[in-house]
Amino acid sequence: MGEEVLAMVDSPEEEVGAAGAAMAAAGGAGPAILQVAGLYRGLCTVRSRTLGLGFVSPAQLRVFPVCRGSGQPSGGADGSGVAELEANPFYQRYRDKIQQLRRSDSAAFESRLEKRTEFQKQPVGYSRQGDFVKCVEQKTDALKKQLVSKGFTKDKTLSSIFNNEMVKDKTAEEIKQIWQQYFAAKDTVYAVIPKEKFDLMWNRAQSCPTFLCALPRRESYEFFVGQWTGTELHFTALINIQTQGDAAASQLILYHYPELKEEKGIVLMTAEMDSTFLNVTEAQCIANQVQLFYATDRKEIYGLVEMFNFRPNEFKYMSVIAELEQSGLGAELKCTQNQDKT
């Protein structure tokens, strides 16, 4: 279809609008609309060739006219449902596909008209985000079973990286330099986190173990879901959870080592990633957002994490993108992607 179509619905009196209805009747897009409408409150995303499911492009966000319910049943292929469909401002764009489906498979055409009607009857703001959060939480147990097959290290410990005994006499600054020098030549993400900052992140993770990060793409954003399991933080793309559920594999794992926290006042962190999906710059962008949302002093930013965990039906995905853009964390990645494009 060449482009993504987005519909923002703000009023309880308005029904999801024109483009979704026409594309649902045209075939192929209907299930995508129904699936994503359940996950995005007030935001309807249609699968496209340019941007896949799980991608949202603020530049392409726009409002288009919405249809109010006529109060009449959709009828059959010869009823008012067809007339209402033809009155759709997007009908001309998909007319050939709709007519071809109607001629070749009238039963399928009738079925899609019914699905369109069912979709319009859903209350504005209807969301299955709560079910989605539960799905993510249930996924935790399955994560460890998948790590070895995906090239991740099972039960990765600090002692597997260096000899703890040899750093006992070192200062925090010396250990920080050793850690940075060790990973400087490696293709991975690493950090040394102050005790106070990690304690804040850790305490918040106990009550809010799940959150969403936005990864800038060339002309869009891809969402990644983060799930704390112990001191490990697992990330996988939202599209994986939408399509694979519990079988969705981790694509990035952040390992936090608090062994030196009390004595040295620091927590060491490193990561492993599936390089077929993420490069180091992208993984670093996701890792930076952990501190952005979990270690912030601004209540409104951490409030997004709390909302995602406790009031998921109120959560707005675009708020994550807004905070990311305001922080400037994704600017370097965007610049790199634009350079690659040229």
C-alpha positions, -999 to +999 in steps of 0.1 A: +000+000+000+031+022+001+024+041+033+012+038+069-022+051+078-028+064+113-060+075+129-062+094+162-095+092+180-101+116+208-139+118+213-161+089+226-186+098+200-162+092+171-157+058+155-125+046+140-123+062+106-122+059+070-088+044+059-090+014+083-125+005+070-116+007+034-084-013+038-102-039+059-127-045+031-099-046+006-084-075+023-052-083+041-051-053+064-082-061+085-065-084+109-036-060+113-060-032+123-078-054+148-046-066+163-029-033+167-061-015+178-061-037+208-026-027+217-026+011+210-051+031+229-066+057+205-041+049+178-049+027+148-019+015+128-022-003+095+005-027+083+023-015+053+053-024+032+072+007+043+067+004+080+060-030+096+038-037+126+054-023+157+066+009+139+052+043+144+063+074+124+055+108+140+062+125+107+034+105+091+009+110+119-021+129+107-058+133+113-084+123+087-122+126+087-140+100+108-173+084+101-201+085+126-223+054+129-255+056+109-273+035+135-282+010+108-269-025+104-241-031+078-263-053+057-251-078+032-231-073+000-261-054-014-271-036+018-263-003+034-228-016+044-217-014+008-231+021+003-214+033+035-182+017+023-184+035-011-189+068+007-156+063+025-132+090+013-105+063+009-127+040-012-114+052-045-078+043-035-088+006-029-118+003-052-102-021-076-091-045-049-125-044-032-144-050-064-120-078-074-126-095-040-164-090-043-164-107-077-141-135-069-152-144-034-184-129-023-183-148+010-150-133+020-162-099+010-193-103+032-172-115+061-149-085+059-179-062+059-190-078+091-156-075+107-156-039+098-189-034+116-176-052+147-145-031+147-165+001+146-187-011+175-157-013+198-157+017+223-132+044+216-101+038+237-108+001+237-075-015+246-060-050+253-028-034+267-035-049+301-035-084+285-004-074+266+015-066+299+004-099+314+018-116+283+051-099+288+053-109+324+044-145+317+072-145+291+099-143+318+102-180+325+106-188+288+135-163+284+162-184+300+153-215+280+160-195+248+193-179+257+217-207+248+201-214+214+203-177+206+240-174+214+235-157+248+255-168+279+234-186+305+240-175+341+266-149+331+285-140+362+310-113+371+336-139+379+333-152+343+346-118+331+375-111+355+390-123+388+371-106+416+400-112+441+424-092+420+403-060+422+396-061+460+425-038+466+416-015+437+397+018+441+363+024+424+380+046+399+407+020+391+381-007+386+361+016+363+392+021+342+399-017+341+363-023+331+363+003+303+397-008+290+385-044+289+354-037+268+367-008+247+379-032+220+348-054+222+317-049+201+292-045+230+276-021+255+290-016+289+288+009+318+298+016+354+268+028+374+271+047+407+255+029+437+229+055+443+216+055+407+215+017+406+196+015+439+170+039+425+167+019+393+166-014+412+139-003+437+117+010+409+122-022+389+108-043+417+074-026+414+076-018+377+095-047+360+083-040+325+086-010+302+088+002+266+117+018+247+116+035+213+145+029+189+148+055+162+148+042+126+154+062+095+118+076+092+101+059+121+105+043+156+105+007+166+094-002+200+113-027+223+098-042+254+121-044+285+115-070+312+136-073+344+144-108+355+167-106+385+195-082+377+192-090+340+171-068+317+158-085+286+147-066+255+128-079+225+110-060+197+073-053+203+065-070+170+080-102+183+057-102+213+027-093+191+034-121+167+051-148+188+039-142+224+057-163+249+080-177+222+095-142+215+133-144+220+155-118+237+174-096+213+194-077+239+203-085+275+218-060+300+237-078+328+241-058+360+267-069+386+261-055+421+289-076+438+310-045+443+282-021+451+285-020+489+323-020+492+332+001+461+300+020+455+297+009+419+277-016+398+292-030+366+271-035+335+277-052+302+255-066+275+249-093+249+229-088+218+216-106+187+236-088+160+212-099+133+187-074+148+207-048+166+241-031+163+261-016+192+248+019+186+212+008+186+218-013+217+234+016+235+204+038+227+181+013+243+205+009+274+205+047+278+167+048+280+168+025+310+185+053+330+163+079+313+131+063+326+142+044+357+168+068+372+151+101+364+144+127+391+114+139+371+082+123+384+064+128+351+090+106+332+090+078+357+052+082+358+052+067+323+068+035+337+042+034+365+014+040+340+026+012+317+026-013+346-004-002+367-027+018+343-019+003+309-051+014+293-041+050+299-006+046+285+003+064+253+031+051+231+039+085+216+048+098+251+079+076+250+090+090+217+084+125+229+107+120+260+133+103+239+134+132+214+135+158+242+164+140+259+184+139+227+194+103+232+183+092+198+199+121+179+233+105+173+216+073+160+193+093+137+223+112+124+242+079+117+212+064+099+208+095+077+244+094+068+241+057+058+210+066+037+229+092+017 
